[in-house]
Amino acid sequence: MSCHVAVIEARNLTKTYGDFTAVDGISFEVAPGESFGLLGPNGAGKSTTMRMIGGTSLRTSGSLSVLGLDPEANGPLVRASLGVVPQQDSLDEELRARDNLIVYGRYFGLPKEYLTKKADELLEFAQLTDKAKEKVSALSGGMKRRLTIARGLVNEPRVLLLDEPTTGLDPQARHILWDRLFRLKEQGVTLVVTTHFMDEAEQLCDRLIVIDHGKIVAEGSPQSLIRDYSSREVVEVRFGSARNASMEAPMRELAERIEVLPDRILLYAHDGEALLDEINRREFNPLTSLVRRSSLEDVFLRLTGRTLID
């Protein structure tokens, strides 16, 4: 980060509600043009952190700089350079798609002439040109998410904050949305994404922090985190509820590491196929088995002892 000034810099950022600490002294930097992720389960403190960055939630202590400004002291100025895509689509259901963009732009005091042209550009970017005159209530979930992202871009922000951008979308809608976000990144927009989907973090993020109970438990690129905290491959075996727990002991010596989940056992190894061959040679007879590459889900399980999606 030496040659660039960070677009976001947090130092010991803390937020408490009464006795509850939602964000517990976290420090991180986001470089210009980077796609930066906050990965963690629901309730980890991700959305609270986003609201502090966006200047809509006051911090309890620590320092925070967004585009060189303190969002508490310079809220309107910071918000003018940020795009915000909240977790819930807060679109006006009764307005047409295009009018949602124009009305939102007026909140920023943007001129009508600029907005009429910008709205068409953004609808094209969101692949919603043919839906411009449709009421929002008639759009699918994926379309509403893309319209919410388009709305967040109306002020040509340098930084786009995306809180759980694909929650509730089907796989195809998620991939379309990811493609749009890649295009923004290519244009030099800095993305800050919260997610509890490890595949989303792997797809979108150059670098991420893993948050649990308001604390950072790891930081790095998806590849480096997987390399540091997991094996190359994972064998998943299921023995059924009656046998699952009792199979841990006989298999423990076979793998670098073993995790027993309620419905399956995960065995971590460099060569998953060889390990599965050995399980079959010993006639342990799992009901189902599969070999896969390690993911951020495995990293999170290793760091916290819990799965990302409870």
Secondary structure, DSSP 8 states (H G I E B T S, - for coil): --SS--SEEEEEEEEEETTEEEEEEEEEEE-TT-EEEEE--TTSSHHHHHHHHTTSS--SEEEEEETTB-TTTSHHHHHHTEEEE-SS----TTSBHHHHHHHHHHHTT--HHHHHHHHHHHHHHTT-GGGTTSBGGGS-HHHHHHHHHHHHTTT--SEEEEESTTTT--HHHHHHHHHHHHHHHHTT-EEEEEES-HHHHHHH-SEEEEEETTEEEEEE-HHHHHHHHS-SEEEEEE--TTTTGGGHHHHGGGSSEEEE-SS-EEEEES-HHHHHHHHHHTT---SEEEEEE--HHHHHHHHHSS-S--
